[in-house]
Amino acid sequence: MSCHRARRVLFLWVDRDRERLPVEPLERHLDECPECREHAVRVERVVLLMRSRCRRNAAPGDLAVRIRTLLGLDG
C-alpha cells in the first residue's frame, strides 16, 4: 500500500470502521513506514480529543456511503 492510499483511509482505520477497509495492507504499511505510523498516531489523538470534547449528534444515514465514495472505497 502506498503512503498516499494509507493516509486516505486512516480515519476509517482510527475510527474502527473497517468494513470493506483493507486492514491488513494498511497495518503492514504502518509497521513498515515510520512517517505514516506517526501520522496515524496524530490522527488517533485528534479523533480521541474530538470524541471527548464534542457533543455527538446522529449523522445523516447516507454519510458513510458518501465518505466511502469520496475515498474510492465504493466497490
Biopython code that builds the backbone (N, CA, C, O; Angstrom):
import numpy as np
from Bio.PDB.StructureBuilder import StructureBuilder

atoms = [
    (1, "MET", "N", (0.854, -1.172, 0.000)),
    (1, "MET", "CA", (0.000, 0.000, 0.000)),
    (1, "MET", "C", (0.899, 1.234, 0.000)),
    (1, "MET", "O", (1.907, 1.278, 0.705)),
    (2, "SER", "N", (0.529, 2.220, -0.787)),
    (2, "SER", "CA", (1.303, 3.459, -0.857)),
    (2, "SER", "C", (0.982, 4.364, 0.331)),
    (2, "SER", "O", (-0.051, 4.212, 0.983)),
    (3, "CYS", "N", (1.874, 5.297, 0.596)),
    (3, "CYS", "CA", (1.637, 6.276, 1.660)),
    (3, "CYS", "C", (0.378, 7.085, 1.366)),
    (3, "CYS", "O", (-0.413, 7.355, 2.270)),
    (4, "HIS", "N", (0.192, 7.469, 0.111)),
    (4, "HIS", "CA", (-0.987, 8.251, -0.275)),
    (4, "HIS", "C", (-2.269, 7.486, 0.052)),
    (4, "HIS", "O", (-3.184, 8.044, 0.657)),
    (5, "ARG", "N", (-2.339, 6.248, -0.332)),
    (5, "ARG", "CA", (-3.533, 5.426, -0.073)),
    (5, "ARG", "C", (-3.720, 5.215, 1.429)),
    (5, "ARG", "O", (-4.840, 5.288, 1.933)),
    (6, "ALA", "N", (-2.634, 4.956, 2.135)),
    (6, "ALA", "CA", (-2.720, 4.732, 3.579)),
    (6, "ALA", "C", (-3.308, 5.951, 4.276)),
    (6, "ALA", "O", (-4.162, 5.818, 5.152)),
    (7, "ARG", "N", (-2.860, 7.115, 3.895)),
    (7, "ARG", "CA", (-3.348, 8.334, 4.547)),
    (7, "ARG", "C", (-4.793, 8.648, 4.173)),
    (7, "ARG", "O", (-5.505, 9.304, 4.933)),
    (8, "ARG", "N", (-5.223, 8.184, 3.011)),
    (8, "ARG", "CA", (-6.621, 8.407, 2.605)),
    (8, "ARG", "C", (-7.589, 7.593, 3.451)),
    (8, "ARG", "O", (-8.715, 8.034, 3.681)),
    (9, "VAL", "N", (-7.181, 6.417, 3.922)),
    (9, "VAL", "CA", (-8.104, 5.547, 4.661)),
    (9, "VAL", "C", (-7.842, 5.546, 6.167)),
    (9, "VAL", "O", (-8.485, 4.806, 6.911)),
    (10, "LEU", "N", (-6.913, 6.362, 6.607)),
    (10, "LEU", "CA", (-6.510, 6.358, 8.002)),
    (10, "LEU", "C", (-7.641, 6.670, 8.970)),
    (10, "LEU", "O", (-7.740, 6.029, 10.016)),
    (11, "PHE", "N", (-8.494, 7.634, 8.653)),
    (11, "PHE", "CA", (-9.579, 7.979, 9.564)),
    (11, "PHE", "C", (-10.537, 6.811, 9.754)),
    (11, "PHE", "O", (-11.042, 6.601, 10.857)),
    (12, "LEU", "N", (-10.794, 6.050, 8.696)),
    (12, "LEU", "CA", (-11.647, 4.872, 8.836)),
    (12, "LEU", "C", (-10.996, 3.854, 9.757)),
    (12, "LEU", "O", (-11.675, 3.235, 10.576)),
    (13, "TRP", "N", (-9.697, 3.675, 9.633)),
    (13, "TRP", "CA", (-8.972, 2.723, 10.462)),
    (13, "TRP", "C", (-8.972, 3.179, 11.922)),
    (13, "TRP", "O", (-9.224, 2.384, 12.828)),
    (14, "VAL", "N", (-8.686, 4.466, 12.143)),
    (14, "VAL", "CA", (-8.670, 5.003, 13.507)),
    (14, "VAL", "C", (-10.058, 4.922, 14.123)),
    (14, "VAL", "O", (-10.203, 4.628, 15.309)),
    (15, "ASP", "N", (-11.065, 5.181, 13.320)),
    (15, "ASP", "CA", (-12.445, 5.163, 13.803)),
    (15, "ASP", "C", (-12.994, 3.743, 13.914)),
    (15, "ASP", "O", (-14.144, 3.545, 14.308)),
    (16, "ARG", "N", (-12.172, 2.762, 13.566)),
    (16, "ARG", "CA", (-12.534, 1.335, 13.633)),
    (16, "ARG", "C", (-13.669, 0.982, 12.692)),
    (16, "ARG", "O", (-14.371, -0.006, 12.904)),
    (17, "ASP", "N", (-13.853, 1.787, 11.651)),
    (17, "ASP", "CA", (-14.845, 1.497, 10.613)),
    (17, "ASP", "C", (-14.124, 0.672, 9.547)),
    (17, "ASP", "O", (-13.691, 1.199, 8.522)),
    (18, "ARG", "N", (-14.006, -0.610, 9.804)),
    (18, "ARG", "CA", (-13.152, -1.458, 8.973)),
    (18, "ARG", "C", (-13.926, -2.268, 7.945)),
    (18, "ARG", "O", (-13.370, -3.151, 7.292)),
    (19, "GLU", "N", (-15.196, -1.968, 7.806)),
    (19, "GLU", "CA", (-15.991, -2.640, 6.773)),
    (19, "GLU", "C", (-15.452, -2.241, 5.408)),
    (19, "GLU", "O", (-15.396, -1.057, 5.077)),
    (20, "ARG", "N", (-15.056, -3.232, 4.616)),
    (20, "ARG", "CA", (-14.512, -3.029, 3.263)),
    (20, "ARG", "C", (-13.219, -2.209, 3.254)),
    (20, "ARG", "O", (-12.821, -1.687, 2.213)),
    (21, "LEU", "N", (-12.566, -2.097, 4.415)),
    (21, "LEU", "CA", (-11.299, -1.379, 4.506)),
    (21, "LEU", "C", (-10.168, -2.401, 4.438)),
    (21, "LEU", "O", (-10.228, -3.424, 5.119)),
    (22, "PRO", "N", (-9.149, -2.148, 3.640)),
    (22, "PRO", "CA", (-8.025, -3.086, 3.548)),
    (22, "PRO", "C", (-7.149, -3.018, 4.798)),
    (22, "PRO", "O", (-6.076, -2.414, 4.776)),
    (23, "VAL", "N", (-7.609, -3.640, 5.894)),
    (23, "VAL", "CA", (-6.948, -3.525, 7.195)),
    (23, "VAL", "C", (-5.535, -4.102, 7.174)),
    (23, "VAL", "O", (-4.592, -3.447, 7.616)),
    (24, "GLU", "N", (-5.385, -5.307, 6.670)),
    (24, "GLU", "CA", (-4.065, -5.947, 6.703)),
    (24, "GLU", "C", (-3.010, -5.170, 5.919)),
    (24, "GLU", "O", (-1.919, -4.947, 6.443)),
    (25, "PRO", "N", (-3.292, -4.748, 4.680)),
    (25, "PRO", "CA", (-2.277, -3.962, 3.972)),
    (25, "PRO", "C", (-1.957, -2.637, 4.679)),
    (25, "PRO", "O", (-0.804, -2.206, 4.703)),
    (26, "LEU", "N", (-2.975, -1.999, 5.250)),
    (26, "LEU", "CA", (-2.750, -0.737, 5.952)),
    (26, "LEU", "C", (-1.879, -0.965, 7.181)),
    (26, "LEU", "O", (-0.913, -0.233, 7.399)),
    (27, "GLU", "N", (-2.209, -1.965, 7.981)),
    (27, "GLU", "CA", (-1.429, -2.225, 9.185)),
    (27, "GLU", "C", (0.005, -2.640, 8.841)),
    (27, "GLU", "O", (0.944, -2.273, 9.547)),
    (28, "ARG", "N", (0.170, -3.390, 7.777)),
    (28, "ARG", "CA", (1.510, -3.766, 7.335)),
    (28, "ARG", "C", (2.295, -2.512, 6.920)),
    (28, "ARG", "O", (3.473, -2.367, 7.245)),
    (29, "HIS", "N", (1.616, -1.611, 6.194)),
    (29, "HIS", "CA", (2.266, -0.368, 5.778)),
    (29, "HIS", "C", (2.668, 0.458, 7.001)),
    (29, "HIS", "O", (3.774, 0.995, 7.050)),
    (30, "LEU", "N", (1.771, 0.561, 7.989)),
    (30, "LEU", "CA", (2.079, 1.337, 9.189)),
    (30, "LEU", "C", (3.243, 0.720, 9.960)),
    (30, "LEU", "O", (4.027, 1.443, 10.574)),
    (31, "ASP", "N", (3.364, -0.597, 9.933)),
    (31, "ASP", "CA", (4.503, -1.267, 10.577)),
    (31, "ASP", "C", (5.810, -0.925, 9.884)),
    (31, "ASP", "O", (6.857, -0.851, 10.527)),
    (32, "GLU", "N", (5.753, -0.716, 8.576)),
    (32, "GLU", "CA", (6.964, -0.516, 7.780)),
    (32, "GLU", "C", (7.307, 0.953, 7.514)),
    (32, "GLU", "O", (8.431, 1.260, 7.117)),
    (33, "CYS", "N", (6.359, 1.854, 7.727)),
    (33, "CYS", "CA", (6.563, 3.267, 7.355)),
    (33, "CYS", "C", (6.443, 4.165, 8.595)),
    (33, "CYS", "O", (5.335, 4.441, 9.055)),
    (34, "PRO", "N", (7.572, 4.617, 9.130)),
    (34, "PRO", "CA", (7.516, 5.450, 10.338)),
    (34, "PRO", "C", (6.758, 6.765, 10.154)),
    (34, "PRO", "O", (6.119, 7.245, 11.090)),
    (35, "GLU", "N", (6.824, 7.351, 8.956)),
    (35, "GLU", "CA", (6.116, 8.616, 8.729)),
    (35, "GLU", "C", (4.599, 8.420, 8.808)),
    (35, "GLU", "O", (3.898, 9.202, 9.451)),
    (36, "CYS", "N", (4.108, 7.385, 8.160)),
    (36, "CYS", "CA", (2.665, 7.126, 8.192)),
    (36, "CYS", "C", (2.218, 6.669, 9.580)),
    (36, "CYS", "O", (1.118, 7.004, 10.021)),
    (37, "ARG", "N", (3.068, 5.906, 10.268)),
    (37, "ARG", "CA", (2.741, 5.467, 11.622)),
    (37, "ARG", "C", (2.597, 6.683, 12.536)),
    (37, "ARG", "O", (1.657, 6.751, 13.329)),
    (38, "GLU", "N", (3.519, 7.646, 12.433)),
    (38, "GLU", "CA", (3.428, 8.858, 13.241)),
    (38, "GLU", "C", (2.189, 9.664, 12.862)),
    (38, "GLU", "O", (1.524, 10.225, 13.733)),
    (39, "HIS", "N", (1.881, 9.724, 11.581)),
    (39, "HIS", "CA", (0.661, 10.405, 11.132)),
    (39, "HIS", "C", (-0.569, 9.720, 11.733)),
    (39, "HIS", "O", (-1.502, 10.396, 12.164)),
    (40, "ALA", "N", (-0.577, 8.396, 11.764)),
    (40, "ALA", "CA", (-1.703, 7.646, 12.340)),
    (40, "ALA", "C", (-1.862, 7.967, 13.822)),
    (40, "ALA", "O", (-2.983, 8.110, 14.310)),
    (41, "VAL", "N", (-0.756, 8.081, 14.534)),
    (41, "VAL", "CA", (-0.810, 8.424, 15.964)),
    (41, "VAL", "C", (-1.418, 9.809, 16.143)),
    (41, "VAL", "O", (-2.251, 10.017, 17.025)),
    (42, "ARG", "N", (-1.001, 10.755, 15.306)),
    (42, "ARG", "CA", (-1.559, 12.122, 15.400)),
    (42, "ARG", "C", (-3.050, 12.134, 15.080)),
    (42, "ARG", "O", (-3.828, 12.799, 15.765)),
    (43, "VAL", "N", (-3.450, 11.403, 14.046)),
    (43, "VAL", "CA", (-4.873, 11.332, 13.687)),
    (43, "VAL", "C", (-5.665, 10.718, 14.828)),
    (43, "VAL", "O", (-6.737, 11.211, 15.178)),
    (44, "GLU", "N", (-5.148, 9.652, 15.405)),
    (44, "GLU", "CA", (-5.861, 9.000, 16.512)),
    (44, "GLU", "C", (-6.006, 9.950, 17.702)),
    (44, "GLU", "O", (-7.058, 9.973, 18.341)),
    (45, "ARG", "N", (-4.989, 10.720, 18.005)),
    (45, "ARG", "CA", (-5.076, 11.700, 19.103)),
    (45, "ARG", "C", (-6.152, 12.740, 18.832)),
    (45, "ARG", "O", (-6.914, 13.098, 19.729)),
    (46, "VAL", "N", (-6.214, 13.224, 17.599)),
    (46, "VAL", "CA", (-7.233, 14.211, 17.239)),
    (46, "VAL", "C", (-8.633, 13.605, 17.375)),
    (46, "VAL", "O", (-9.533, 14.236, 17.928)),
    (47, "VAL", "N", (-8.810, 12.401, 16.877)),
    (47, "VAL", "CA", (-10.122, 11.740, 16.958)),
    (47, "VAL", "C", (-10.527, 11.548, 18.411)),
    (47, "VAL", "O", (-11.669, 11.833, 18.773)),
    (48, "LEU", "N", (-9.617, 11.070, 19.249)),
    (48, "LEU", "CA", (-9.928, 10.876, 20.665)),
    (48, "LEU", "C", (-10.254, 12.199, 21.353)),
    (48, "LEU", "O", (-11.167, 12.259, 22.176)),
    (49, "LEU", "N", (-9.522, 13.251, 21.026)),
    (49, "LEU", "CA", (-9.802, 14.564, 21.590)),
    (49, "LEU", "C", (-11.183, 15.052, 21.168)),
    (49, "LEU", "O", (-11.953, 15.553, 21.988)),
    (50, "MET", "N", (-11.485, 14.901, 19.896)),
    (50, "MET", "CA", (-12.799, 15.320, 19.389)),
    (50, "MET", "C", (-13.917, 14.551, 20.093)),
    (50, "MET", "O", (-14.925, 15.137, 20.489)),
    (51, "ARG", "N", (-13.739, 13.257, 20.246)),
    (51, "ARG", "CA", (-14.765, 12.452, 20.924)),
    (51, "ARG", "C", (-14.968, 12.883, 22.363)),
    (51, "ARG", "O", (-16.094, 12.881, 22.861)),
    (52, "SER", "N", (-13.899, 13.247, 23.027)),
    (52, "SER", "CA", (-14.012, 13.612, 24.436)),
    (52, "SER", "C", (-14.574, 15.020, 24.629)),
    (52, "SER", "O", (-15.124, 15.323, 25.688)),
    (53, "ARG", "N", (-14.443, 15.878, 23.625)),
    (53, "ARG", "CA", (-14.839, 17.282, 23.781)),
    (53, "ARG", "C", (-16.115, 17.675, 23.043)),
    (53, "ARG", "O", (-16.720, 18.700, 23.354)),
    (54, "CYS", "N", (-16.520, 16.882, 22.087)),
    (54, "CYS", "CA", (-17.641, 17.295, 21.240)),
    (54, "CYS", "C", (-18.891, 16.486, 21.550)),
    (54, "CYS", "O", (-18.843, 15.294, 21.850)),
    (55, "ARG", "N", (-19.989, 17.181, 21.463)),
    (55, "ARG", "CA", (-21.291, 16.531, 21.601)),
    (55, "ARG", "C", (-21.547, 15.670, 20.389)),
    (55, "ARG", "O", (-21.188, 16.042, 19.272)),
    (56, "ARG", "N", (-22.153, 14.543, 20.594)),
    (56, "ARG", "CA", (-22.434, 13.643, 19.472)),
    (56, "ARG", "C", (-23.874, 13.810, 19.010)),
    (56, "ARG", "O", (-24.811, 13.723, 19.804)),
    (57, "ASN", "N", (-24.033, 14.048, 17.735)),
    (57, "ASN", "CA", (-25.336, 14.078, 17.089)),
    (57, "ASN", "C", (-25.345, 12.988, 16.043)),
    (57, "ASN", "O", (-24.301, 12.609, 15.513)),
    (58, "ALA", "N", (-26.509, 12.497, 15.754)),
    (58, "ALA", "CA", (-26.622, 11.455, 14.737)),
    (58, "ALA", "C", (-26.233, 12.010, 13.372)),
    (58, "ALA", "O", (-26.670, 13.093, 12.982)),
    (59, "ALA", "N", (-25.416, 11.266, 12.659)),
    (59, "ALA", "CA", (-25.013, 11.659, 11.303)),
    (59, "ALA", "C", (-26.107, 11.248, 10.323)),
    (59, "ALA", "O", (-26.871, 10.322, 10.598)),
    (60, "PRO", "N", (-26.187, 11.925, 9.191)),
    (60, "PRO", "CA", (-27.161, 11.522, 8.174)),
    (60, "PRO", "C", (-26.926, 10.065, 7.781)),
    (60, "PRO", "O", (-25.786, 9.602, 7.741)),
    (61, "GLY", "N", (-27.991, 9.359, 7.497)),
    (61, "GLY", "CA", (-27.919, 7.936, 7.185)),
    (61, "GLY", "C", (-27.017, 7.601, 6.015)),
    (61, "GLY", "O", (-26.416, 6.527, 5.993)),
    (62, "ASP", "N", (-26.909, 8.484, 5.050)),
    (62, "ASP", "CA", (-26.102, 8.183, 3.862)),
    (62, "ASP", "C", (-24.674, 8.710, 3.966)),
    (62, "ASP", "O", (-23.928, 8.643, 2.989)),
    (63, "LEU", "N", (-24.277, 9.228, 5.118)),
    (63, "LEU", "CA", (-22.945, 9.807, 5.253)),
    (63, "LEU", "C", (-21.835, 8.777, 5.021)),
    (63, "LEU", "O", (-20.865, 9.069, 4.321)),
    (64, "ALA", "N", (-21.960, 7.601, 5.585)),
    (64, "ALA", "CA", (-20.928, 6.571, 5.409)),
    (64, "ALA", "C", (-20.760, 6.215, 3.938)),
    (64, "ALA", "O", (-19.639, 6.025, 3.465)),
    (65, "VAL", "N", (-21.862, 6.125, 3.222)),
    (65, "VAL", "CA", (-21.800, 5.813, 1.787)),
    (65, "VAL", "C", (-21.100, 6.936, 1.038)),
    (65, "VAL", "O", (-20.266, 6.677, 0.170)),
    (66, "ARG", "N", (-21.429, 8.173, 1.362)),
    (66, "ARG", "CA", (-20.807, 9.320, 0.691)),
    (66, "ARG", "C", (-19.312, 9.384, 0.971)),
    (66, "ARG", "O", (-18.531, 9.682, 0.066)),
    (67, "ILE", "N", (-18.904, 9.114, 2.186)),
    (67, "ILE", "CA", (-17.477, 9.132, 2.545)),
    (67, "ILE", "C", (-16.740, 8.022, 1.806)),
    (67, "ILE", "O", (-15.669, 8.254, 1.246)),
    (68, "ARG", "N", (-17.302, 6.828, 1.801)),
    (68, "ARG", "CA", (-16.658, 5.719, 1.111)),
    (68, "ARG", "C", (-16.528, 6.013, -0.388)),
    (68, "ARG", "O", (-15.523, 5.669, -1.009)),
    (69, "THR", "N", (-17.544, 6.647, -0.956)),
    (69, "THR", "CA", (-17.491, 7.013, -2.374)),
    (69, "THR", "C", (-16.371, 8.015, -2.611)),
    (69, "THR", "O", (-15.597, 7.868, -3.557)),
    (70, "LEU", "N", (-16.276, 9.043, -1.751)),
    (70, "LEU", "CA", (-15.217, 10.047, -1.881)),
    (70, "LEU", "C", (-13.826, 9.435, -1.747)),
    (70, "LEU", "O", (-12.878, 9.884, -2.392)),
    (71, "LEU", "N", (-13.708, 8.406, -0.904)),
    (71, "LEU", "CA", (-12.411, 7.754, -0.695)),
    (71, "LEU", "C", (-12.111, 6.697, -1.746)),
    (71, "LEU", "O", (-11.023, 6.121, -1.761)),
    (72, "GLY", "N", (-13.073, 6.442, -2.624)),
    (72, "GLY", "CA", (-12.868, 5.439, -3.661)),
    (72, "GLY", "C", (-13.029, 4.016, -3.140)),
    (72, "GLY", "O", (-12.486, 3.078, -3.723)),
    (73, "LEU", "N", (-13.773, 3.848, -2.047)),
    (73, "LEU", "CA", (-13.976, 2.530, -1.456)),
    (73, "LEU", "C", (-15.350, 1.966, -1.780)),
    (73, "LEU", "O", (-15.811, 1.037, -1.117)),
    (74, "ASP", "N", (-16.001, 2.514, -2.784)),
    (74, "ASP", "CA", (-17.380, 2.126, -3.074)),
    (74, "ASP", "C", (-17.503, 0.866, -3.900)),
    (74, "ASP", "O", (-18.582, 0.582, -4.420)),
    (75, "GLY", "N", (-16.475, 0.130, -4.035)),
    (75, "GLY", "CA", (-16.594, -1.174, -4.697)),
    (75, "GLY", "C", (-16.031, -1.184, -6.011)),
    (75, "GLY", "O", (-16.059, -2.213, -6.687)),
]
sb = StructureBuilder()
sb.init_structure("model")
sb.init_model(0)
sb.init_chain("A")
sb.init_seg("    ")
for serial, (resi, resn, name, xyz) in enumerate(atoms, 1):
    if name == "N":
        sb.init_residue(resn, " ", resi, " ")
    sb.init_atom(name, np.array(xyz, "f"), 0.0, 1.0, " ", f" {name:<3s}", serial, name[0])
structure = sb.get_structure()
